[in-house]
Structure formats: structure tokens, C-alpha cells
Amino acid sequence: MSHRTIDIIGGGPAGLAAARLIKLTDPDAAVTVYERASSNTSTFGFGVGLTGATMKNLTAADPHVAERVREASYAGHRLTLRGSEGDVELHGARNLAIGRATLLAVLADAARDIGVRLQMGTRYEMTESSADVIVAADGANSEARGKLETELGFSVEHGRLHFMWCGVDFATDTAFFTSKGHGDAQFVAHAYPYAADRSTFLIEADEVTWEAAGLATNDAAVEKGGTDEKSIALLEEVFANDLQGRRLLTNRTRWARFPTVSLERWHTGNVVLIGDAAHTAHYTIGSGTKLAIEDGIALAEALAENRDVTAAFSAYEEARRPAVDRFKLLAARSQTWWETFRNRSGRLPEEIALSYMTRAGNLTIADYAREYPENARTALRHLGEAPVSEPERLDDWVLSRPGPDALAQAESREVHTPPAGPDVRTVTWANRNPTSAAADRLLEEVAADTDRCTTVITGPEDPADVGARLDLAERLRVDASRPVVVEVPVASRPMAAAAVAARRCDAIVTTA
């Protein structure tokens, strides 16, 4: 049997993890990684996060590398919402964090140790390759994918927020996020420690901030490969207290908008895509590193079990796509939450915390109340005195609360017949993007319709569609100043109860 030759484009976490795992499962394979940069130390980014689930999967596939990653990681930090009157804890220590350059060094050394060839400072040309398998792992802006977009069914959608990756030269005492005003501008920072003397410091700006702070002008003046020094100076002033008077660390740092990459197919011919080259999920719910490593595990297993390349690629995609698609849906809801953060920034920090923890639909009110009962009690006070000592009762309790005055027909927050009458507008919504141009137009129409004060939103029963309706409802409540009732299936009742509790909607209609 002839031995495979496998060329991997990209020396990031996806490419290096896949290279070692493929070589482990097929020691006779000739595996080569081609990376344009001359060294791992020139990498973009600062620290990356690794979830417990990812480390469990990596340990099962490659315990040696998992242990080396743990040894090089920084662990034990909590996540808090930092406000002017103190912190509100969001969750305890769960994840690891590691410097991106450190992670790449660990993965590169581990790959070399078992015979993987690393060609640094090399641009790869697919048309000149005779490899049996080509793995495109060259990131969200993949050149390899760009040459195969039609065959792969490529699409990309950019988020509304502008964001900037920075670092600081000290370990924050906890991971946190915080918002700071600067005139009409409002900046949000996400920070977490990844070494004893380093933290990631990611900053976001919405469109109002982009205009109010003159960020477009700053960005236009930055040369290719340069750092936006004017914006950095402004951010150092805005976040001076959180930075403890220190400077932000930069590395070709400038504003960007997050690209959500999707493909109809992850492979064509002898080329297969993994990591950000194949799919991206918003950074606020998990890292691309998580998906990249898990892709590498699945691809190595598929190649080991299927000698036929096409069969191997199909098995890899069949194994990974359901988990990736689910993660992307959760990430999309998290992205929407952050893109509309200004709408809820004036609320009690405990209310923001509850809204944050339930934003993606995978956690319930009860989940948060079990860990932080007093925070939950404060967050739910707008509905009454919540039975937080009995978390399993909270969904029923929230939905049994009297309806708001603006919904005179609703005796509780859950009804079984939609409100009706000349003052009710019913909208069927099947768009999973609640910040789309279509959503913007709907908000304008509802705000202009002074004859109908209540909006009822119906639509498909898939949980992703329900989540999109709930997120759209929050925009209507705030931007159009209208009470909103959302139709949901019984199966989505916990998600809907959390939406009522977090003021995303005023009431729900449950359907069988």
C-alpha cells in the first residue's frame, strides 16, 4: 500500500494540531506544514481560550500534547461584569487560557517530534502540488479557499461591531468585561489573563461609537500592516483605570469586523478545509482555537479509518458539521447580544449578568440561580420576589407574573391565545439574523405605526428560529418602544422564560 503525502497549508493551531494527529494515526504518512510567516513569534493575537470540553477531547486523542498545553496554560480565573460600583460574578473558573505564540510553539515542537516537516516562511501553491491530501488550514481569510469558492459554496457575513485585539503586560485578577462611555461613544472591553504577566484586552465599538469617536478617520490613516496608534491612545485614556495606567500592547492592531464564514461543502477533490478556513464562530462564546483543534481530531480519525480520500473527507464533515453548526448558532446569538449591548447597558449589573448568561439559549434562569442565587434574586426583582432557593420553579414563576400595563389583554407573561385587535400588529419572522437590514426595516415600520401599539412575532419552531425571534423582540421593545409578545413552542419554554426575565420580550404565546 502506498504511503500518503499530506500537505497542510497554515501553521496555526488548526494546521499544527491536524499535522501531529494525522501523523500519530498514520506514522508512514509524509506530513508537511507550510506557513507563510517565518516564525511562530510573528503571529497575530495575544491569548486564546480553551474550554474544558476541548481539553477533554484533546486528552482522549493526544494525552501528551494535552498535558504540555496544560503545563503552559494559565488557569483559575473567574469571569465578572465590572461596573462602577463593583463586580458581579458571571461564572467561576472553568477554562484555560494560553498565549497564542506559546500554544503554537507547543504544537510545532510536538509535531516535529514525530516527524512532521515544518516549512516556515513558505507560500504554498496548490496547483504545483502532487500531494494525495491538501489540508487548507490558513484561517478566516484563507487564500486556498479563495481559489475554490465556487466549488465550496462560500459565503461570508461581517458583523456590525468594530473590534480590536490588544494585550496588557500584567495578569488581570479575573477575566471581565466592562463598558466605558466617552461622550456619545461607548466602548466595551473583554479582558482575561493568559500568563503571569500578560492578558488579552479586546475592545469593541458599535456604529454610534465608530462615528462619534472618529474611528473611521483613524482607521483610514493606518497603512497596511500598521497599528492604529490614534485609536490606541484614545482607548488607553478611556480604560485608564482598568489598564492600571499602563499602555496597551499591540501587534499590527487595527479595527476589524468579525467575518462569519460558511461553506456548503468543506472539501472538493483532494482538498479539505478545517478551522477558520471552513467556518468561523463569534469570539464571544468560544474561540476558533477550540473548533480548530476539534476539527483536527476528527479529520485525523476519518483519514485513519478511510483509505479513500473522498470517503474520509465525507466522514470528517459528517462527524463535525452538526457540532459546528450548533456552535455557530449559539455564537450568532451571542454576537447579536453584544451588537445590541448599548440597549441594555443602563440596567442593573445583575440584570445584565442574567441577560448575558442566558443570551445564547443554552443556559436557563435556573442554571444561573443555582450558582448565584442572590444575583438572580436582584435581576428578577422587576417581576417580584423570586423563589431563587427553588431554581426548578423559576420558569413557571416568571411566566406567571402579571402582564405589563401595556398588555392589558395579558393576565400573565404566558398566554395560549395571541393578543388580537386593531392595536395589534402580527409579524411572521423566519430570518435568523435579528440585526439584518430586513430587521432594521421592520423596526422602522413598527416605530412609525402609531395605530398599533403591540407586536406579536410568530415563525418556525426550530430553536434557532425561536432564538432569533426573541432577539428581534428585544430590539423592538427598545428601539421601537413597543410591547412585544413572541410565539414559541412548548419545547422552547425555558428559553422564552429567560427572555421574559431578561426583558427581551414582554410575554409569550406557547403552542403545542
Beta strands, then each sheet from edge to edge (+ up, - down):
strand 1: 5-9
strand 2: 30-35
strand 3: 47-50
strand 4: 74-75
strand 5: 79-83
strand 6: 86-91
strand 7: 96-99
strand 8: 117-120
strand 9: 133-136
strand 10: 154-158
strand 11: 162-168
strand 12: 175-182
strand 13: 185-195
strand 14: 198-205
strand 15: 259-263
strand 16: 267-268
strand 17: 271-273
strand 18: 414-415
strand 19: 424-428
strand 20: 454-458
strand 21: 484-489
strand 22: 507-511
sheet 1: 8+ 2+ 1+ 9+ 17+ 16-
sheet 2: 3+ 7- 4+
sheet 3: 6+ 5- 12- 13+ 14- 11+
sheet 4: 10+ 15-
sheet 5: 18+ 22+ 21+ 20+ 19+
end
